Amino acid sequence: MSSESSFDVLVTGSSGHLGTALMLSLPSLGFKPLGIDIIPSPTTTLVGSVSDRAFIASIFDSNTIKHVLHAATLHKPHVGSHSKEEFITTNITGTLILLEESSRFVDQIESFVFFSTTSAFGMALSPKPGNPAAWIDEEVVPVPKNIYGVTKVAAEEMCALMQRTSGMPVLVLRTSRFFPEEDDDEDRRAAMSDENLKVLELAYRRVDIEDIVGATVCAMARARGIRWGKYIISAPPPFSHDVKTLDALSRSPAEVVSKVSPDVDSVFKGKGWKHLGRIDRVYDSSKAVAELGWNPKFTFAGAVDRLMRGEPWRSDLTARVGKRGYHAVSTGTIAAIHKFGLASI
């Protein structure tokens, strides 16, 4: 590649939900992103794996990469279709290779942003019925409950190690739910409509993909000043952090939601929507707002206001990215899944 066409941002997992959103958004912000994925797509520049060191090294040798946005991953839906070894290869080894190859250009790299997940908190997210909802911030210690969570936490620790040893600015963004596909829990799907559920989730466990892009750009700008940090990226909750509120969310969330959003009941009535029977956790993203300068636009209150006006409650970018799924083909056969590999975040 000539210097005239040199890319300044490396986006891994560019065929997945978040990778696609980043590739669609970054050019208008003045960046020249290079997207890589093992699955070809309109937003993927080069087809290759993050665990292929020669492939990754060639990208850094041929371009003046200033920002690494690492979204490629084997995800929770792959737990039933991929081996633990495959999770380790992609989520841990792939991350290590990216970190090591990036660190060869440590004076050039302005940010290495690793996209992790609130799923990494695992068992810490599930208080027993009758107990108050869990308030989840960066001080909560993850207790992974599957190989996905284990490998994401391990990759986070790898990021911390490489930051300490190389001095490269590395930030971890733990994103909450943002995919447009239906919920993977059958009971939750049966309880209410998909749109009803997703709007409610903005109050405690969901974030719009446009806001993740916004958080990413903030992280890119501030990484050199911060050097190292982990941040929960979720729509700011409208609830206060006190035992009374958390207990009420666990026992009668409709009352709490109606109190913080007086218009919600009329909106829900008009659409024939329901409230949840229980809210078991609340993600607190105030650290990202304070330290990254992140200003999320798609909040629960904002969604209710847009619904009242008859407007779409989620971003145009969500519609542009669409439902990308987690496999290149139907997951009906394990052989097909292994042949085509992973889809990214």
VENBEL-V888088 format. One record per run of one state. SS is the DSSP state (H for helix, E for strand, C for the rest). FROM is the first residue (numbers start at 0). LEN is the number of residues. If there is no record, write none. Layout:
BEGIN
[[SS & FROM & LEN] [SS & FROM & LEN]]
END
This chain:
BEGIN
[[C & 0 & 2] [H & 2 & 3] [C & 5 & 3] [E & 8 & 4] [C & 12 & 4] [H & 16 & 13] [C & 29 & 3] [E & 32 & 5] [C & 37 & 8] [E & 45 & 2] [C & 47 & 5] [H & 52 & 10] [C & 62 & 4] [E & 66 & 4] [C & 70 & 5] [H & 75 & 3] [C & 78 & 5] [H & 83 & 20] [C & 103 & 7] [E & 110 & 7] [H & 117 & 4] [E & 121 & 1] [H & 122 & 3] [C & 125 & 8] [E & 133 & 3] [C & 136 & 6] [E & 142 & 1] [C & 143 & 3] [H & 146 & 20] [C & 166 & 3] [E & 169 & 6] [C & 175 & 1] [E & 176 & 1] [C & 177 & 8] [H & 185 & 6] [C & 191 & 2] [H & 193 & 8] [C & 201 & 4] [E & 205 & 1] [C & 206 & 2] [H & 208 & 18] [C & 226 & 1] [E & 227 & 6] [C & 233 & 9] [H & 242 & 18] [C & 260 & 3] [H & 263 & 8] [C & 271 & 9] [E & 280 & 3] [C & 283 & 2] [H & 285 & 7] [C & 292 & 7] [H & 299 & 9] [C & 308 & 7] [H & 315 & 6] [C & 321 & 12] [H & 333 & 7] [C & 340 & 5]]
END
